[in-house]
Amino acid sequence: MKLQTLGGLAGLSCAATYLFGFAILVTVMAPLGFGTTDIDAHAVVAFIEVNPGLMILWNTVIYIVNALALTVLVVAVHARLRLATPDWAAVTRAFGLIWTTLVIGAGMIGNVTVERVALLASTDMERAVALWEVLHAVELGLGGGNEIAGGVWIGLVSLAGLIGRTLGKITVGLGLLTGAGGMLTLIPAFGDTAGAVFGLGAIAWFIAIGLLLAFKRDTSTA
């Protein structure tokens, strides 16, 4: 299988992990306050105690599976951009690999948090809540609570695609909007809204870039 086709499948896989994450977030986890500033730590720990497997599955899909697919996508996008805009391509690859590292790190911390909290909750609920709050903050700092690294990468890829005319107007437009949303999560007042823009925009962008890589021939070598 060619790298561009593999990258296209990776992009679609990234979109699928986001869709899975949103589906669980707005259904099963909605009462817990996930994705908002009103998250109920005691309710989360009680949920983890009863459903550790679901939490680990959720973390694994949205973080670890996503990061593995994202790594392939970063390399494929770099290959797509490097002939028309070699310098920009190198920069996007660097930022992309930084993002994948942060995402997989957040996933590993998230899963260890679930394991430790589930074990502790049965004997000391208050300590379990305190532990979850600390480790969850670390997880959010790596990438679960801000989208700066992802916003920078998607934005730079889209800018490079615009300069080199290698990605198409729809992909570039979606990417610039999504990238801006990700970077605005740096500002606390815009956090929730910007995060939603990034998440929904990223789904559309991953689909767009995935289809482009998989089905549109790269003409930059011509």
matplotlib code that plots the C-alpha trace (Angstrom):
import matplotlib.pyplot as plt

x = [0.0, 1.3, 2.1, -0.5, -3.2, -2.1, -2.1, -5.6, -6.8, -5.0, -6.8, -10.2, -9.2, -8.4, -11.9, -13.4, -11.7, -13.0, -16.5, -16.3, -15.0, -17.8, -20.5, -19.4, -18.9, -22.4, -24.2, -22.6, -20.4, -22.6, -24.0, -20.4, -19.7, -16.8, -15.9, -17.1, -15.8, -18.5, -17.1, -18.0, -14.9, -16.7, -19.2, -16.3, -14.5, -17.7, -18.2, -14.6, -15.1, -18.0, -16.9, -13.1, -13.1, -15.2, -13.0, -9.9, -11.5, -12.4, -8.9, -7.3, -9.4, -9.3, -5.7, -3.6, -5.3, -5.6, -1.9, -0.8, -3.0, -1.9, 1.7, 1.1, -0.9, 1.9, 4.4, 2.1, 1.2, 4.9, 5.6, 2.7, 4.0, 7.8, 8.2, 6.2, 7.1, 10.1, 10.8, 7.2, 6.9, 9.8, 8.2, 4.8, 6.4, 8.2, 5.0, 3.0, 5.3, 5.3, 1.5, 1.4, 3.8, 1.6, -1.5, -0.2, 1.3, -2.1, -3.6, -1.1, -1.5, -5.3, -5.3, -2.9, -5.2, -8.2, -6.4, -5.1, -8.3, -10.5, -8.2, -8.2, -11.9, -13.1, -11.2, -10.7, -13.0, -11.6, -8.0, -9.2, -10.9, -7.8, -5.6, -7.9, -8.0, -4.2, -3.6, -6.5, -4.9, -1.7, -3.7, -5.4, -2.1, -0.7, -3.5, -6.9, -7.7, -6.1, -5.5, -2.6, -0.3, -3.0, -4.1, -0.6, 0.0, -3.3, -3.0, 0.6, -0.3, -3.2, -1.0, 1.6, -1.1, -2.3, 1.2, 2.1, -1.5, -1.2, -4.3, -7.3, -9.5, -11.9, -9.1, -7.2, -10.2, -11.3, -7.7, -7.2, -10.5, -9.7, -6.2, -7.5, -9.9, -7.2, -4.9, -7.7, -8.0, -4.9, -7.3, -9.4, -12.4, -12.7, -11.7, -15.0, -16.2, -12.8, -12.4, -15.7, -14.8, -11.5, -13.0, -15.8, -13.5, -10.9, -13.4, -14.3, -10.6, -9.4, -12.1, -11.1, -7.4, -8.0, -10.1, -7.6, -4.6, -6.4, -8.0, -6.5, -3.2, -0.4, 0.4, 3.2, 5.8, 4.6]
y = [0.0, 3.4, 5.9, 8.4, 5.8, 4.7, 8.3, 8.7, 5.8, 7.2, 10.5, 8.8, 6.7, 9.9, 11.2, 8.0, 8.2, 11.7, 10.6, 7.7, 10.1, 12.6, 9.9, 8.6, 12.1, 13.4, 10.2, 8.0, 10.7, 13.8, 13.6, 13.7, 17.1, 15.9, 18.6, 21.4, 23.4, 21.8, 18.3, 16.4, 14.7, 12.5, 11.3, 10.6, 8.5, 6.6, 6.0, 4.7, 2.3, 0.7, 1.1, 1.0, -0.9, 1.6, 4.5, 2.6, 1.9, 5.5, 6.8, 4.1, 5.1, 8.9, 9.1, 6.0, 4.8, 8.4, 9.1, 6.0, 6.9, 10.5, 9.6, 7.9, 10.9, 13.3, 11.4, 11.1, 14.8, 15.7, 13.6, 15.4, 18.9, 18.5, 18.8, 22.0, 23.5, 21.6, 24.0, 24.3, 20.5, 20.0, 22.4, 20.7, 17.3, 18.5, 20.0, 17.0, 14.5, 16.7, 16.5, 12.8, 12.4, 14.6, 12.7, 9.3, 10.5, 11.8, 8.5, 6.5, 8.8, 8.6, 4.8, 4.6, 7.1, 4.9, 1.8, 3.5, 5.3, 2.2, 0.3, 3.0, 4.0, 0.9, 1.7, 5.5, 7.5, 10.9, 9.9, 8.4, 11.7, 13.7, 11.4, 11.6, 15.4, 15.7, 13.1, 14.4, 17.8, 16.3, 14.6, 17.8, 19.7, 17.2, 17.6, 16.6, 20.1, 22.3, 21.9, 24.2, 21.6, 20.2, 23.7, 24.7, 21.6, 21.6, 25.3, 25.1, 22.1, 24.1, 27.2, 25.1, 23.6, 27.0, 28.3, 25.2, 24.6, 21.0, 20.4, 22.0, 24.9, 22.9, 21.2, 24.4, 26.4, 23.7, 23.5, 27.2, 27.4, 24.3, 25.5, 28.9, 27.2, 25.0, 27.9, 29.9, 27.2, 28.9, 31.7, 30.5, 32.7, 30.9, 27.5, 25.5, 27.2, 27.1, 23.5, 22.6, 24.4, 22.5, 19.1, 19.4, 21.1, 18.4, 15.7, 17.5, 18.2, 14.7, 13.4, 16.0, 15.3, 11.5, 11.5, 13.8, 11.6, 8.4, 9.4, 12.5, 12.0, 14.3, 16.5, 18.5, 16.4, 17.5]
z = [0.0, -0.9, 1.8, 0.5, 0.6, 4.1, 5.2, 3.9, 5.9, 8.9, 8.5, 8.3, 11.4, 13.3, 12.4, 13.6, 17.0, 17.5, 16.5, 19.0, 21.7, 21.1, 21.1, 24.5, 25.8, 25.0, 26.1, 28.8, 30.3, 29.9, 33.5, 34.8, 33.3, 31.1, 28.5, 30.8, 33.8, 36.0, 36.1, 39.2, 40.5, 43.0, 40.4, 38.0, 40.5, 41.4, 37.7, 37.3, 40.2, 38.4, 34.8, 34.6, 31.4, 29.6, 30.7, 29.6, 26.2, 25.8, 26.7, 24.5, 21.4, 21.8, 22.7, 21.9, 18.7, 17.6, 18.2, 16.3, 13.3, 13.6, 13.4, 10.0, 8.9, 9.9, 7.8, 4.8, 4.9, 5.1, 2.0, 0.2, 1.0, 0.8, -3.0, -3.4, 0.0, 1.5, 4.4, 5.4, 5.2, 7.6, 10.1, 9.9, 10.5, 13.6, 15.1, 14.1, 15.9, 19.0, 19.0, 18.6, 21.5, 23.7, 22.7, 23.4, 26.7, 27.8, 26.9, 29.0, 32.0, 31.6, 31.7, 34.6, 36.4, 35.9, 37.2, 40.3, 41.1, 40.6, 43.0, 45.7, 45.5, 47.2, 50.4, 50.4, 48.2, 49.2, 48.4, 45.1, 44.2, 45.2, 43.1, 40.1, 40.3, 40.3, 37.5, 35.4, 35.5, 34.1, 31.4, 30.5, 30.4, 27.9, 25.5, 26.9, 28.0, 25.4, 21.7, 21.1, 19.6, 17.4, 16.3, 15.4, 13.3, 11.5, 10.9, 9.6, 7.3, 5.9, 5.4, 3.6, 1.5, 0.6, -0.3, -2.4, -3.7, -2.7, -0.5, -2.1, -0.9, 1.2, 3.2, 3.6, 4.7, 7.2, 8.5, 9.0, 11.0, 13.0, 13.7, 14.9, 17.2, 18.7, 19.4, 21.0, 23.7, 25.2, 26.4, 29.3, 28.4, 25.0, 26.2, 25.9, 22.7, 21.0, 22.1, 20.5, 17.3, 17.2, 17.9, 15.3, 12.8, 13.3, 12.4, 9.1, 8.4, 9.1, 6.7, 4.1, 4.3, 4.5, 1.3, -0.5, 0.4, -0.5, -3.7, -5.2, -7.1, -5.9, -8.9, -7.2, -8.9, -12.3]

ax = plt.figure().add_subplot(projection="3d")
ax.plot(x, y, z, "-o")
ax.set_aspect("equal")
plt.show()
